[in-house]
Amino acid sequence: MKDSLYFTEQHLAVREMVRAFAQDEVAPVAKRLDDTQEFPWENVRKMGELGLLGIPWPEELGGAGLDIISFIIAIEELARVDASHSITISAHTTLGTSPIVNFGTPEQKKRFVPLLASGRVIGGFGLTEDTAGSDAGGTRTTAVRKNGHYLLNGSKRFITHAGVGEIFVVTAVTDPSAGTRGISSFILTKDTCDIPRATEVGVGHSADLCKLKGFTSGKKEDKLGWRSSDTRELLFTDVEVPAENLLGKEGQGFVNFMRTLDAGRIGIASLSLGLAQGAFDLSLQYASTRKQFGKPIAEFQGVQFQLSDIATELEAGRHLVYHAAWLAQHGHPFSKEAAMAKLFCSEMAMRATTKAIQIHGGYGYTKDYPVERMMRDAKIGEIGEGTSEIQRIVIARHLLKDLVAI
């Protein structure tokens, strides 16, 4: 893809900066963190110092003052080396911070966004429940208003940063009789699960935040991929949430989190694109040096075909991702394009990483080479932020709506 099609000189500078950080700081620790499932606190601090945890937010709110395309570039470049670092900035920014930026009051933005955008604390988004996965309208967590606050009870599953985070946007039912129009969203705060480590590295905990009693996290999930990304339950037991922590108006939670997921899908598409690109880079290098039958395996047509397929799909995926990002950045509708990018790139990442292991042969099946980790990391892209099946439904709805409009 020609860089000039979507990228300015500033975008290229962001790409080079993040690429250098990924190679210098992320690559040396990625395998160890995957093995130990350790959250990358040290690199989170460094990413905060570089402005990577607040790329698209204005400087007056503690952000870097850049744009959406810069943010998507950073996600892709980090994922080329390690998906766990990439999802950290993606989930923190899109899911944890953007709802407050987009739907919050001036007071809420001033109170919470600078902490998030600077990377001083980690944020997250509580939507998924046992009965509300693909059926996002099946929320069972309740919020009952009484005496100037809301009383929250329930739980959320598979929440990125549930343990390490301190600021969360969560959904709850405020009017059980209104269906999806009875779902509202709230800003909740708690202590990170690792105050000693956060204190040691100097980020991740703010003593100034008023923590809400009864709001806690559960056990850490032992996952196939994204193993150094923190994933747990969020638990609400008679949590008294101040009325001023209602995000938007009552009943707007469903509409607002669907808008949030649209933007998040571009992030997952970019992460998947980066994973596929990283696996391709490693495979191309390996094929040019690995010899069989007296010559590099890159000279065999069977390997060339696999490399050609991956390269072609990468080019297509990159156009889908950055077209959706361009639409979002310029205020155009992008729901269909985000779903297309997420669907194609997540499934393409699985194909690319599987072929990468095949090209590496037996070595690709060992932990001595990163491609096995990349394949494990790629799978969740077909599940998180709307499964591939849900993306196809979203796309079909847009196509049929457009057909009716003709």
C-alpha positions, 0 to 999 in steps of 0.5 A: 500500500502506498504510504501517501494514500492514508498517511502523512509525514506525521503518521510515518514518524509515529510508525517509526517511533512505535516500531523502534519501541516494539523492537527495542523494548517489547521483543526482548520480553515478549516470550518471557511475559507470555510464559509467565502471564505477567502483565507488562508493567514496565513497558506500560510505564514506558508506553505512557511516557511516549504518549501511547496510552492517550494517542487520539485525545486532546492535550488539554485532557492529558493526551498526545493530541494526535488522531485515530489513524496514528492510534491504529498505526500504533496498534498494528506496529505493536502487534507485529511483535506482541499482541498482548502489548497491542491489546493493552493500548487498544482496550485501554484507549478505545474501550476504557477511555473513549466512552468517557471522552465521547459521552461524558460530562465536562466534569467527568472528562476532567476528573477521569480522562487525564489519569487514563490518557497519561497512562497513570492508571489503566482503564477497561470496559465491562460489557460481557456477561455469562448470558450476554456475549454475542447477545449484548442486550442480554445484560443482567447486571442491575443498577437501582437508583436510591438515595442519590446513588445507584446500587449495582449488583452483578458481574462481567466476564472476560474483561481486559484489565479487570484486575490491573485497572482502576477506572471502568465503564460498565453497563447495567439494567436500570429499567428491566421493562424497556429491553435494550433501552433500559440499559445504562452505563456508569463509571466505576473505580477500584484499586488495582489488584497489584498495588505493590507492583504499580507503586514500584513502577510508578503507574497503575495506581492513583490514591486520589481516586475515590474507590467504590466499596463492593467493586472487585475483580475475580481470578485471572483467566489462564488463556490460550493467547494474549497471556500477558494481558490481564483478563478477569471477572468484574464483580459488583456487590451492592456497589453504591455508585454516585449519581454523577457517575452515570455516563450519558443519560439513563437508557443510552448505554446500549446505543453508546456501547454499540458505537464504542464497539464499532470503533473497537473493531477497527482496533482489533482489525489492526491488531490482527493485521499486525500479527499477520504482518509479523508472522509474514516477516518472520516467515519470509526471513526464515524461508530465505535462510532455511535450506532443504535439498541443498537450497533455501526453501524460498526457492520452492514453489510450494513455499512461494505460493504460501508467501504470495497468499499471505502478502496479497491478503495483507495488502487487502487487509491494510486497505480495509483497516485504514479505510475504516480508520479514515472514515472514522477520523473524518466523521463519516459512518463506518460501522459496516467498514469496521465490521468488514475490516475486523472480519477479514483481518481476524480470519486472515491472521489465523490463515497467515499464522497457520501458514507461518508455522507450516513454513517453519516446519517442526521448528514452528511448532516449538516455543523457540520461534514466535510464530506459535505464539502469534497463532495462539494470539490470533485466535481471539481476534475471531471472538472478541469485540463481536465474533466473526458470525456477529460481524457477518450479521452486522455487514448483512444488515447494512447491505439489506438496509442499503438495498431497501433504501434504493 
